[in-house]
């Protein structure tokens, strides 16, 4: 079984990964944020934790880790993530993509020495990003309200539920030895946050209202993922979108 602390760290990493993929985007469409007062307060609290703890640790890690070793750690966790991707490929009936991602996972796990070397990408086998939040979206579950989770960061009601599925399908969680499991989760967090140092600098320079910027970028990025890069041209996350409405 995993600890609550482990689950929080996994969720936090997921949120940061989403942010790095959309840090340069902007969005002016009206979004569904009925809990904005709470969300802004929690965003500020989370930002304070990041500035005081997570970012300094990530900077120290980035300073002492040789780039090839740091890249190997990043590749290792990307390989682990492909396991979750394959599960969600199947749940979304993307059987061709599941075969593609299975080949990527097997190649990197064997020839790539447990994923330390991303030989699949060198061979032109691209990485996909699928998770349970996306799967719920494909199944027709709407976003629900935007929701900033304590410590974990930007989300929606739907994606918050999806995080539970993501946690339970992580191969790291299956490790019986608690010390080893928690050490890997801590390394996962630190390495991922270090990779986002550049993105956080862009955020500092790009927006006066950082809360709105992160919220809109997150929602746009998630919508783009659910629709495989081709979202319908009808605006998104409208105010009347309910939890079980159309995406």
N, C-alpha and C positions, 0 to 999 in steps of 0.2 A: 504494500500500500504506500501511496505517496503522502507527504506531509502537506499541510496547508501552505507553508512557506514555499515549497516546491511548486505548487500550483500557481501561486502569485507570481513567482519569477517567470514561469512559462508564459503566463498571460502578458506580463510586462514586455517580454522579448517579442512576442507576437505583435503587440501594439507598435513597438519601435520599428519592426520590420515593415509594417504597413506604412508608417510615416516616411521612411526613407524612399519608398517607391513613388511617393507623390509630393515630395517636398517642394517642387517647383511649380505645382499646379495652382490655379486659382479658380474660384467658383462664385458666381453672383446669384444663382438661383435660390429661391426661398427653400429652406430646409425645415424639417420637422424636429424642432428642439424645444418642446414644451417645458423641459426641466432645466432651462438655461441658467437660472439662478444657482441651483445646486451644482450644475456642471462647471460653471465658471469657478466656483469656489473650490471644487475638487481638482480642477485643472491647475489652479494656483498651488494647492497643497502638493500635488504630484510633482509639479515643476520645482518646488522647493526641495523635495526629496532628491530629485535628480541632480540639482545643482550642489547640494550638500554632500551627497553620498555617491550616487551612481556614476556621474560624470567624472569626478576626481579619480575614482577607482579605475574607470575605463582609460583615462589619460595615463595613469601609471602603467597599466597593462600595455598600452600602445607604445609607451616609451621603452619598456624593457624587452618586449617580444620582437625578435627578428622578423621581418616581413614574410619570409618563406614559411616560418613556423606558424605565424598568425594566420596566413592563408590556408595552411593545412588544417588548422583547427576549424576555420570557417567552412572549409570543404567537408570535413568530417560531419559537422552538424547539418549541413545541407543534404548530405547523403541520408542521414537519419530522417530528415524531413520528407524525403521522397517516399518513404514508407506510408506516411499519412496521405500524401498526394495520391498514391495508387489506390488506397481505400476509397477516397472521395471520387476518384475517376470512376470507379465501379459503381458507387452509389448514384452518380450522375449519368450512368449508362454511356460513358465515354470509353467504350471498350478498346478502340484503336489507340487512344491516348494512354489508357492503362497499360497496354502492351509496350508502347513507347517508353513510358516511365519505369516499367518493370525492367526493361532492357538497360535503361540508364542506371537504375539502382544496382542491378547485378554486376554490371561492368565496373562501376566505381567501387563497389564493395569487395571485388576480387582483384582485378587488375590495378585498381586505384588504391589498394591497400586500405581497406575499411573506409574508403571515401576520402582519405587524406589528399589524394591526387584526383582532380576532376578530369579524368581522361575522357569521359563521355562528352563533355562540352567541347573539348579539343577535337573530338570526332564528329562534331556537328549535332549531337543529341541534346537539344535544348531542355532547360529545366522549366517545368510548369509549376504553378502555384494553385493548389486546391486545398480547401479546409472545410470543416463542417458548417461554418457560417455560410460559405458559398453554396454548399450542398442544399442547405435549407432554402436559400434564395432561389436556386434552380427548381426546387420543389414547389415554389410559389409562396413561401413565407415572406412577408414584407419585413422591412427593416424594423418597424416599430420606432419609438423615440430614440434619438441620439442619447447616449449615456456614457459618461466618464466614470470608469470604475476606479475605486481607490487603489492606488499603486499601479494597477494594470494599464490604465490610460484610456484612450478613445475607443468607443465601441458603439453598438446599438443593442437593443433588447435581443434581437435575433443573434447577433454575433456573440453576445455574452453567453447565450445558451450553447452556441457552437464551440466556445472555448472549452467547455466540459468534455465534449467529444474529442477535441484536439488533445487534451491532456491524457485521456484514457488510452489513446492510440499511439502515444509516443513510446518508442522502444525503450527509451531511457527509464520510463516509469516501471517497466517490467523487470528492471534490475533488482534483485533481492537484497543485495548488500546496501544498506542505507547510506553509509559513508561514501561509497563509490557513486551511488545515484545522485546524492546531493552535491558531490564535488563536480560531477559532469554538468549538472544543472547550473551551478554557480559559474563554471567555465563558459557554458553556453551564453549566459547572461552577459558576462564581462566582455567576451569576444564580440558579441553582437552590438553591445553598446559602444565599444571601441570603433567598430565599423561605421557607426552613425555619428561620430564626432563632426565630420564634415557637414552632414545634413543638419545637425543642430545649429551649426554656425550659419548656414544658409537661412534657417528659420529666424534666427536673431536679426538678420539683415533684411529679410524679405517682407516683414509684416509689422504694422503698428499694433493691430489686434491679433495677437498670436493665437488666442483661443479660437476665433472664427476661422483663421487660416488653417489650423490643424483640423478642425471639425469639417470644413468644406472639402479639404484635400482628402481626408479619410473617407468621407461618404462618396466622393467622386471615384476614388480608387477602388473602393469595394464594389460599387455599381459596375465599374468597368470589368472587374474580375468575374462577377456573376454572369455577365453577358459576354464573356470571352473576348473582350476588347471591342465589342460592337453593341453598345447600349442603345435602346430605342431613342429616337430623337424627339422626346416628348417632355423634356425636363426630368428631373429626378428628385426623389425624396420629397414629394409634395406634402403639404400640411395634412391632407386628408388620407395619406397613406397609413393604413393600420397594419397591425402585426400580421394578419393573415390576408392582406390585400395583395394586389399584383405588384411585382417588383418593378 
